[in-house]
């Protein structure tokens, strides 16, 4: 370390950080980071749009305002129902391959994380692939919501809760304390050699 102009400089820069941290610490940080990315996103695909949920009534209800409903619960006309069914069908058709690929990439990432011979760079690349797929699916969700929005009347929009359409949106728009902590798995106790 050197003091230069009142600033503390570490020789070697950021490259030495990996040498100073124990490998177990780096693995633990990587696992926690990936779990924080993988688990919330996995809930995004646990239930397709259009299926009723008992997980709460959304932000408006939480704030004490009027009832907050999904588009399918808004007393739609027959034309609106047909339009919503078409939007749902197209959304599922477009996102199914992405969700399948995301599932596979998450499994691959899990294998990378649990294999001690895989290098950190490979794990970062796999994580980037997972994030890119999650982003594409997020774009599809946005397009879905915009199509549903254009289908509804002004009166229906007042009672519509977009966060009810996707479980992932509901989780992001409600209070964060509902998302519990991620508890690491406990390692089994190791047997000590017997002394005779």
N, C-alpha and C positions, 0 to 999 in steps of 0.2 A: 504494500500500500504506500502511496505517496500523497503528500499534501502539496497541491499546486494551485496557487491563487485562491486559497480558502476552500477549495473543493477536494474532497477525498476521492482518490482514484484507485481502483483495484487493477493491478496488473493482470493482463490476460483477458480482461473483460468478461463477457458473459460465457465464454467457452469453459471456464473453470467451474462454473456452478454445478455441472454434472459430476465433476470429480470430487467436489466437496460434499455433496449430498450422498448419503448411502443409497445403494440401489433399491433397497426395500422401500425407502421413502419415496423415491421416484415412481416405483410401481404402485404404491398406495395412492399417490396423487393422481396418477393416470387412471387407475381403476375408479376412484371416486369421481373424477371428471367425466369419464365415459358413462358411469351409472347415472349421473345427473343428466346426461344427454339422452340416454337410451330409455330409461323408465318413463319420464313424462311423455315422450313422443309415442311410446307404445300404447298409452291410453288413448291417443288420438284415433286409433284404428280399432278400438275394441267394440265400437258400436257405430253402424252406418247411420247417416242422417235419415230422419223419418221415423225412427223407433223411439217410443216414449221412454223417458227415464225418470226415476224417482230420486235423483241426486240433488234435488233443490229446484228452486224456481228462478234462479239467475239473479243478475245484479239489481234489477228494478225491485224485485221482491225483497231482496236483502236490504235495500235502502228504504223500504217501507212504501214504495210507490205501487201503482196498479199492477194487476197480474201480468206476468211476463210469460209469453208463450212461444213455442216453436211455430214455424210457418204452417206445418200440417195441422196445428190445433187452432188456427185463426178463422174458422168458419169460411173456408174458401169456396168460391163458386166452382161449378163443374169444369169450366175452362181453366181456372187457376189450378185445380187439382190435377188436371191432365198435364198442364205446364210444369207443375212441381214434380210429378212422376217422371216426366221426361228429363228434367234437370237432375233429379236423383239418379236416374238410370245412366245418363251420360257421365255424371261425376264418378259413379262407381266403375263404369267401364274404363274411364281414363285413368283412374287412380289405382285400380287393382294391380296392374303390372308394376307400378311404382311401389305399392305396398308390399308386394311379393319380393321385389328386389331389395327393398329396405329390410325386410325380415331376414333375408339371406345375408345381407351385409352386416347386420347386427350379430348374427350367429358367427360370421367370420371374425368380426371384431372381438367377440367374446373369446373365441379360440386364440386369437393373437394375444389378448391380454393375459390369458392363463398359461401361455406357452413361454417359458423363460428364455428360450433361444431366439425368439422374435425380437428384432431391434425396435427401438423407440420410433425410428423414422417410418418403419412399416406400419406401426400402430397409428401414427399420425396420418399417414396416407389413407388408411382404412377409415379412420374417424372422419376425415374430410369427405370421403365418399358417402358415409352415412349422413353427414350434415347436408351435403348437396341434395341427396334424395329427400330429406326432411324438408328442405327449402322448396323443392319442386312440388311436393305434396301441399305445403303451405300455400303456394301460389294457386294450386287447384282449389283449395278451400276458399281462398279469397274470391276466385272467379265464381264458385258456387254461390257464395253469399251475395255477390253482386247480381247474379241472375235471379236469385230468390227475391232480392230487394226490388228489382224491376218488375217482378210479377205481382207484388202486393200493392194495395191501395194505400192512400195516405192514412186512413183510419186504421188499417191493419198494421202499418208500420209503427204506429204509436204503441201497439201492444206486442210487437215482435221483439224477441230477444235473440240476436244472432248467436250469442254464446250458448244458446240451447241447441243449436244445430250440430255442434261438434263438441264432444267431451273435452278436447284439449283447449278450446277457447273458453269454455266454462271455467276450467281450472285456472287459466291465466287471468281471467277477469274478476274472479272472486278473491277473497282474502287469502294471502299466502300461507297462513297458519294451518289451512286445511291440508296442505301438502306436507306430509310427515317427513321426519328425517330418514335418511338412508342409513340403516344399521349394517355394518360390515359383519360378515359371517365369522363366527368364532372358530378358531383352529382347534382341532381335536387335541386333547392332552397327549403329550408324548410319553411313552413308557421309559422309565429309567432302568438301566441295566441292574440286574439283581446281583447283590453281593453275597457270596456263599462262604 
